[in-house]
Amino acid sequence: MKRISLALLAAAASTSIACGPPPKVLVHQEFFPPALGEDKIAQESMQLSGQSTDKQRLFNYSIRICDVNPQGVAKPTCKETLILENVSPKTIY
């Protein structure tokens, strides 16, 4: 009985690990000069959307804009915006 419960627990743990969202890939990062006294950084990223056509997988393209301090470390004040949804990477570049 104990082995069955351990096997079920291991199976549940392995499926919960695999169910996370796909990772985001940083495509481009750029620093902007001070605007209103704050430096900004823009990070463009792509993430697998889970959709596909007959020949290729589709991605979501988003941009994240964060405030940075004078040492260049990003502050937790970031805003992320989805720009394109379910697109082929070839159409972006």
C-alpha positions as CSV (number, residue, x, y, z in Angstrom):
1,M,0.0,0.0,0.0
2,K,2.8,2.3,0.8
3,R,4.5,1.7,-2.5
4,I,1.3,2.5,-4.4
5,S,0.9,5.8,-2.6
6,L,4.6,6.7,-3.3
7,A,4.2,5.8,-7.0
8,L,1.1,8.0,-7.2
9,L,2.8,10.9,-5.5
10,A,5.8,10.6,-7.8
11,A,3.5,10.5,-10.9
12,A,1.6,13.6,-9.7
13,A,4.9,15.5,-9.0
14,S,6.3,14.7,-12.4
15,T,3.1,15.9,-14.2
16,S,3.0,19.1,-12.2
17,I,6.5,20.0,-13.2
18,A,5.9,19.5,-16.9
19,C,2.7,21.6,-17.0
20,G,4.4,25.0,-16.6
21,P,4.4,27.7,-19.4
22,P,7.1,27.5,-22.1
23,P,10.1,29.7,-21.4
24,K,10.5,33.2,-22.9
25,V,13.4,33.8,-25.1
26,L,15.0,37.3,-24.9
27,V,15.3,38.6,-28.5
28,H,16.5,42.1,-28.0
29,Q,17.3,44.5,-25.2
30,E,17.9,48.2,-25.4
31,F,18.5,51.0,-22.9
32,F,16.8,54.3,-23.3
33,P,18.0,57.7,-22.1
34,P,16.4,59.3,-19.1
35,A,12.8,60.3,-19.6
36,L,11.2,62.2,-16.7
37,G,14.2,61.5,-14.5
38,E,14.2,57.7,-14.9
39,D,16.2,55.4,-17.1
40,K,14.3,52.8,-19.0
41,I,15.1,49.4,-20.5
42,A,13.1,47.6,-23.2
43,Q,13.2,43.8,-23.5
44,E,11.6,42.1,-26.5
45,S,10.8,38.4,-26.0
46,M,9.2,35.5,-27.8
47,Q,7.3,32.6,-26.3
48,L,5.9,29.5,-27.9
49,S,2.1,30.0,-28.1
50,G,1.1,26.4,-28.3
51,Q,-0.5,26.9,-31.7
52,S,0.9,25.7,-35.0
53,T,0.2,25.6,-38.7
54,D,0.8,22.6,-40.9
55,K,4.6,23.3,-41.2
56,Q,5.6,25.5,-38.2
57,R,5.0,26.4,-34.6
58,L,3.7,29.9,-33.8
59,F,5.0,32.3,-31.2
60,N,3.8,35.3,-29.1
61,Y,5.9,38.4,-29.3
62,S,5.9,40.8,-26.3
63,I,7.8,43.8,-25.0
64,R,8.7,44.5,-21.4
65,I,9.6,48.0,-20.2
66,C,11.3,48.4,-16.9
67,D,12.8,51.3,-14.8
68,V,16.5,50.9,-13.9
69,N,18.5,52.6,-11.2
70,P,21.9,54.3,-11.8
71,Q,23.8,51.0,-11.2
72,G,21.9,49.3,-14.1
73,V,19.9,46.9,-12.0
74,A,16.3,46.5,-13.0
75,K,13.7,47.6,-10.5
76,P,10.6,45.6,-10.0
77,T,8.5,48.2,-11.7
78,C,8.0,46.6,-15.1
79,K,5.1,46.6,-17.6
80,E,4.7,43.8,-20.2
81,T,2.6,44.2,-23.3
82,L,1.7,41.5,-25.8
83,I,2.5,42.9,-29.3
84,L,1.8,40.0,-31.7
85,E,0.0,36.8,-31.0
86,N,0.4,33.5,-32.9
87,V,3.0,34.6,-35.4
88,S,5.7,32.9,-37.3
89,P,9.3,34.1,-36.3
90,K,10.0,34.6,-40.0
91,T,7.4,37.3,-40.3
92,I,9.1,39.4,-37.5
93,Y,12.7,39.2,-38.8
